[in-house]
Amino acid sequence: MSDTGCGIRPEDLSHIFEPYFTTKPSGTGLGLAIAHNIIEAMGAEIAVQSVPGAGTTFTLKVPSICHHEY
């Protein structure tokens, strides 16, 4: 998922999945922390790339759950 918003500052990028970390005046800092925990509990991964002034991209890597019998 990508956006073309203001991006995430490089000094903030390593903290975005930490509980209670926020740059918003009224944010709780729990949204990405909870999402990260759920994704990892499912055996998946989340990665983020961001360019200040250009936007942010989140990538999810989800393990296959299909089991085929041949």
NORRAKA-V745871 format. One record per residue. N is the residue number from 1. RES is the residue in one small letter. PSI is psi in whole degrees, 0 to 359 (* if undefined). Layout:
{{N;RES;PSI} {N;RES;PSI}}
This chain:
{{1;m;134} {2;s;155} {3;d;173} {4;t;33} {5;g;205} {6;c;353} {7;g;179} {8;i;133} {9;r;140} {10;p;322} {11;e;343} {12;d;338} {13;l;320} {14;s;356} {15;h;354} {16;i;339} {17;f;4} {18;e;135} {19;p;138} {20;y;5} {21;f;125} {22;t;152} {23;t;1} {24;k;141} {25;p;332} {26;s;17} {27;g;157} {28;t;340} {29;g;21} {30;l;338} {31;g;303} {32;l;328} {33;a;316} {34;i;314} {35;a;316} {36;h;315} {37;n;318} {38;i;314} {39;i;314} {40;e;323} {41;a;333} {42;m;359} {43;g;16} {44;a;176} {45;e;151} {46;i;135} {47;a;153} {48;v;140} {49;q;136} {50;s;143} {51;v;114} {52;p;130} {53;g;352} {54;a;337} {55;g;180} {56;t;144} {57;t;127} {58;f;133} {59;t;130} {60;l;133} {61;k;110} {62;v;130} {63;p;150} {64;s;138} {65;i;6} {66;c;134} {67;h;113} {68;h;138} {69;e;129} {70;y;*}}
